[in-house]
Amino acid sequence: MSRKKPPEITNGQEPVKTDLPLEDDFDDGDAAADESATGLEPLTLRLDDDVIGQRLDKVLSGLMPEFSRNRIQQWIEDGHVTVNGAPAKAKMTMLGDELVEVAPQSVPAEQPYGPEPMALDILHEDRAIIVLNKPAGLVVHPAAGNWSGTLLNGLLHHCPALAKVPRAGIVHRLDKETSGLMVVAKTLAAQTDLVRQLQARSMKRQYVALVWGLPQLSGTVDAPMARHPRDRIKMAVSQSMRAKAAVTHYRRMATGEIERKPVSLVHCRLETGRTHQIRVHLQSLGFPLVGDALYGKQHLVTVFPRQALLAGRLGLVHPTSGKFRQWAAPLPEDILALLQRAGIDPALAEIPEMSEEPDQVLGDFDDDDEY
């Protein structure tokens, strides 16, 4: 897999590779945008001809996707960004070959989250990344109602150096009740590289789901999504101006019955990463996930205590070696028992190994990347 040589970013230790076009920038609310990062060292960026004619704030937003554009604009306004040694302005037009220095700033009113002892199911760890199997019920990042006991707290205890990486290295999330594979970056260089892969959809993630009903053998749901117009907790298929493209491919692997009602084992592959995408798309076809209290059949919620969804296989280009690597998550005991109850052979849930070749995709990286 060949890569064009990118602009170089340094933090006094190692270069950070940034190899996606700058026009593929994030929304201000992206999952990778860390509004409470602390302890970051100044960054020095040597720009190249690819940025000619672009505004400085857009260039920085593309090169530093772990921070929101609003955050970067504030740093520029407050004098924490220089271009060739002079104070910068957000609307400056870049000519290429500029030397840009950025001093990331924390928000004074926010306190860093603390480390907490936690048993982590780590499948792989090296100097650049951690691949772990998140259990159902674990919140990924502190938020209202969950300020402690999150995966982020556990990661800080496992690897204290993550305190110097935005979001403790987290680059994508899974919903609280979704189990399965996640990758965490241990350095700023690795985090930036992984976020780029999420943008380009070269990071591959496939899911196992059990749904009510009998969908066709295979298909694609190409239906834009937005916030539900009446229930702000939910997402929905939408044709509104604010809806974002969303594409899900699925394949039915087996069928069974629970309480004399048909269920199907489904493998899903995403082209986009919208919040609750799999749950919403399958429900829009009339096949909600078993156990999904938010989108599912309310009279059948007691059949299973959570949505029957597993992030079952993860593939990515390793940020350091440049080689494609992939991992598979074992079926959690609750989903294993559910399949057996439905009369479905659990072996059919196994997702085949993925090709190293990039998928043909239409989508982009989204705000929450929760499924």
Sequence and secondary structure as in RCSB ss.txt:
>XXXX:A:sequence
MSRKKPPEITNGQEPVKTDLPLEDDFDDGDAAADESATGLEPLTLRLDDDVIGQRLDKVLSGLMPEFSRNRIQQW
IEDGHVTVNGAPAKAKMTMLGDELVEVAPQSVPAEQPYGPEPMALDILHEDRAIIVLNKPAGLVVHPAAGNWSGT
LLNGLLHHCPALAKVPRAGIVHRLDKETSGLMVVAKTLAAQTDLVRQLQARSMKRQYVALVWGLPQLSGTVDAPM
ARHPRDRIKMAVSQSMRAKAAVTHYRRMATGEIERKPVSLVHCRLETGRTHQIRVHLQSLGFPLVGDALYGKQHL
VTVFPRQALLAGRLGLVHPTSGKFRQWAAPLPEDILALLQRAGIDPALAEIPEMSEEPDQVLGDFDDDDEY
>XXXX:A:secstr
       EEESSS EEE  S TTS   TT TT  TT  S   EEEE  GGGTT BHHHHHHHH TTS HHHHHHH
HHTT EEETTEE  TT B  SS EEEE     TT            EEEE SSEEEEEE TT  SS BTTBSSSS
HHHHHHHH GGGGGSGGGGB     TT EEEEEEESSHHHHHHHHHHHHHT SEEEEEEEEES   SEEEEE  E
EE SS TT EEE  STT B  EEEEEEEEEEEETTEEEEEEEEEESS  TTHHHHHHHHTT  BTT TTTS GGG
GGGSSS  EEEEEEEEE TTT  EEEEE    HHHHHHHHHHT  GGGG      SS         SS   
